[in-house]
Every structure is written in C-alpha cells, then in structure tokens.
Amino acid sequence: MKNILIITAHPTGYNLSKGIAELWKEEKERQGYGVEIIDLYKDKALPFLSFETQKDLALLSDAQTYYQDKITQADELVFVYPFWWGSVPAILKNFLDTVLLSGFAFRYGSNGRPEGLLKGKSLRVFSTSGAPTFLYCLNGIRRANKKIWKQTIAGFCGMDFEGYHLYGGMDTKSKKVEKMFASIKKLANS
C-alpha cells in the first residue's frame, strides 16, 4: 500500500489548506492509500534552525526525528499552504530547513555533487492565494516557486516531482473555491 504524508501550514483552524488536505486524503483513501495529515501549527513544534558548526546539525531534536520518520514511511509528500509574500509561510520554511538535512534528505558525493537520499518518493504542492494567479504568472513568481520545489527541493533530495498547483483569487466565499476543489478532486483521481 502506498503511504501519503500531507503537510499543511496554515495558522487558523478553518482554511483552504485544511480543506485541500482533507479532500486529497479522502480521495486517496478511497483508492486504498494510507494517508496522514500533519499540521505544522498543531503537531510537534520544531525549534528554529540554529547551529555554530556542522557537527551541531547532527544533534536532532525529538521533533526533527519524528518528522524524518514520517517522511521515511511515506511514498508521497504533499505540501499544502497559503502563498504569502511570494513564498511559503515561515513555519514551513523552517520545516524544510530543519528536517530535510544533509545525511537524511541528501548528501554530497566524493565528486562534490549532491545526491538525493529520498529516491522512490514523490512530491506534490498545493498553494492558495488571495491575489489572482495571473499576477504571479506575469511577474514570474509562479514559475520561480515551481522551479524551487521541482529542482531545489524535490530534485535535490532525489524525489520525483508530481506538480505545483497554485490557486489564486481564492476567498472562502467565492465560487472559485468550488472550482478549485473540483479540479483537485479530478487531479486526485487521474
């Protein structure tokens, strides 16, 4: 059975990130997958990355070990978050910085090149924004963020990249939300 780990990063209890995560979970469980949702605001708190020497990075907190174990057990990682200030929320950036460490997610080979250690896993991203999607397309931010997830995170760690989905112009009272959920449901079943 394929295991999917959904990682959400939204500070409120009622939000589109949670709705997307729950929909993806429901559709994938219906297909026989094992699915777990982690809410970075409610699950184990990660200390902010702080170190003086590279050796300090080897001293993992309980939260880092917990999240690395969850990633190890997963076949697919799905990140769901609001798109703020052209990037991910700080809590998600901290997760990436403190969990996807050298020796766990990647290492440098004898030739000095990075080698991904999370081979066999895939990564998918869902993000929402109040601003219209076309603004992010016009100014290149959507393309830049997709490239970061595809090359700098998934590729660097050896994961297959399944897609970056940015839904702009979102408002919980909008009919666009219904269309977004229909699109995600279709994607989950394709």
N, C-alpha and C positions, 0 to 999 in steps of 0.2 A: 504494500500500500504506500502510495506517495504521501509524504507529510509536507504540509504548507504552514509556514510561520508568517503571520501577518503582524507587522509592527506599525502601530499608529502613534501619532504625535500631535495631539490637539488638547489644549488645556481644559476645555469645557466638556460637560457630560453629554450634551446634545449637540452634535455637529455632523457635518457631511462626511468627515473622515471615518467616524464610527459607523455611519450608515453604509459607506462603501465597504468597509471591512466586514461588517455583518452580512451584506449581500454576497460578497465574494466567498465568505465562509459557507453560507447556506448553499450556494450553487455548487461549490466544490465538494461539500459533504454529501450532497445528493448524488454526486458522481463517484462516491466511495473513497474520497481522500480524507485523511486525517488533517484537521485544521485547528490551529491555536492562534488566538489573538493576544498580542502583548500591547498594553497601553503604557507608553513610557512615562506618562504622568501618574499612573497608579501602581505599576509594578515596582520592582526593586529599583531604588534610586541609585544612579551612578554618580560617583564623585566626578568633578571636572578633571580632565586630564592635567596632571601636574607631575613633573619629574625633573631631576637635576642631571642624571646620567641615564644612558640607555639601559643600564642594569636595573634601574628603578622601574622600568616598564615591565619587567618580568614578575614584579610583585603584584599579582592580581587581587582585586577586591572580590568579595563574595558575589557582588552584582555582576562584575565582569565575567567571572566563571559561570554564573547562572546563564547569562545571555550567550556566551560562547557555546555552552552545552546545548541550548535551544537551537542555535544555528547549526551545530554539528548534526543534530537529529533531523533537521529539515532538508527537504529536497528542493523546495522553492521558498524564496524570501519575497514577500510583498510589502512594500513600504507605502503607507497612506498618510498624507499630511496636508495641511494648508500651505499654500505657496505665499510666503511672507517676505517682503523686501528682496524679491528676486532669488530666494533661496529656501532652504529648509528651516524649520524652527530650531532654535539653539539646542533644545533638548535632543533632537535627532542628530544634529551635527556632533554633539558630544558623544552620543551612542556610537556613531561611526568612528570617531577619534579614539574612543576608549575600548571598543570591542573588536574592531577589525585590525588587530595589531599584527606586527611582524612576528612570524613564528606560528600564528594561528591562521590568518587570512592570506598571508603572502610571506615570501622570504626572498632574499637576494641570492642568486646562484653564484657559483665561482666566477662566472663571467661578468658579474655585477648587474646582471639584468634581473628584474623581478620575475618571480614565479608564483602564480596563483595557487593557493592551497585549498580553495573551496571548489575544485573541479567537480563536475557532476551535479552541481546545484544551479538553479536559475534565479533570476532576479527580475522583478516587475515593479513599476512605480505608478501610483495614482496620486494626483495632486489637484487641489481645488483653489480657485482664486476668485475674489470679487471682481477684479478687473477683467475685461474681455480678453479672450485668448489671442485675438488678432493683434493686440498691442504687444504681447510677448513674442509673437511671430515677426512683427515689423522691426522690433528693436533687437532681435537676435537672442533674447534671453531664453526663450523656449529651447532653441537649438543648442545653446550653450549648456543648459541644465541637462538636457538629454545626453549630450556628449560626456558630461561629468559622470552621470550614472552609468552610461554604457562603457566608457573607456577607463575612467579613473577609478571607479568603484567595482563594477561587475568584472570588467576585463582584467584589471589589476589583480583581483582576487581569484581569477580563473573561472568565474561564473558565466553562464550563458545569459545574455540579456534578452528578455522577453518583451520589453516595451516600456515606454514613458508616456503616460496619459495625463495631460494637463487639461482640466476642465475649467475654463474661465467664465466670467459673468455669472457666477453662482450666488444665489441668495436662497435661503431655505424656503422662501415663499414663492419662488419662481417656478414657472413651468419648465424651465431649462433643467431643473433638478430631476424631474420625471424622465426627461430625455436622456440625461446623464445615466441614471440608474438603468434604463432600458439598454443603453449602449454597453454598460458594464456587464449586465446580465448576458447579453449576446456574446460578448467577448469571453466570459467565463465558460460558455457552452460551445465555443468554437474549437 
